[in-house]
Amino acid sequence: MASDEARLEIGCGTGELARGMTELGAILIRAGVGERPRFQAELVFEELVTNALRHGGLDRDHPVEVAVSLAPEHVMLVVSDRGRPFNPLEQPDPTPATSLAEAKVGGLGIILLRKAASSVAYERANDRNRVQVVIPRT
Amino acid sequence: MEMEVTELDGKAIRIALRGRLDTPGVDQIETRFSASIVPGGHQAIVDLSEVSFIASMGLRMFITVARSASKKGGRLVLLSPQAMVNEVFTNAALSDIIAVVFSGEEALGQLHG
């Protein structure tokens, strides 16, 4: 299969995230992406898009953009937004908790993102955050 | 996201979840899920066999509810997560702080143990 690309926009309105997720799922299924990489891609999408929507201070005119590229060996997601500068790679992994009392709920998304991807790269360019994530298809 | 609560004996309940524990899914059930467990200090077996997806919001819900429940003598046991969901639990080291089991007997053993 040749490299194939699709582009999604997710605004800050109610239902936008669910709509984007459904569209992503449909693109991946159409392209024959297996269950495991599809789960990983959806996980990456959820973590990065919710982050951008929650913390970016975006308004209605500036949706989060997600470019999906499909290659035989991998799925690549590029998530970009005009929100406040935020580099997920600079966030430290929380120390694993050994008890409920000390368990932290922040930072879990970053752990899951790192585990799902074979590479994650961040850049801030032209007033946009741009996170590029590669997910292996095997 | 669907949620069905069944009373078991004593303080034990079984909660079957069905759907996706992403942000929209968690938004739909979090209040009811917490209210079913925390105030009564219930011992809850949470059946995840029909949950096909989980992200950090779902983990956060389980940790928050398990912690609040434990202050009231309650407890959460997560039952039969699908393979990919269980891999997320492992990656986040969730199983170190909340019991994850794969049979009803094991779940009851955890509650009574």
Interface residues (C-beta under 8 A of the other chain):
Chain A: G15 L17 A18 M21 E35 R36 F39 E42 L43 E46 E47 T50 P96 A97 T98 S99 L100 A101 A103 V105 L108 G109 I111 L112 K115
Chain B: D22 T23 P24 F53 A55 S56 M57 L59 R60 I63 T64 A66 R67 S70 M84 V88 N91 A92 A93 D96 I97 I98
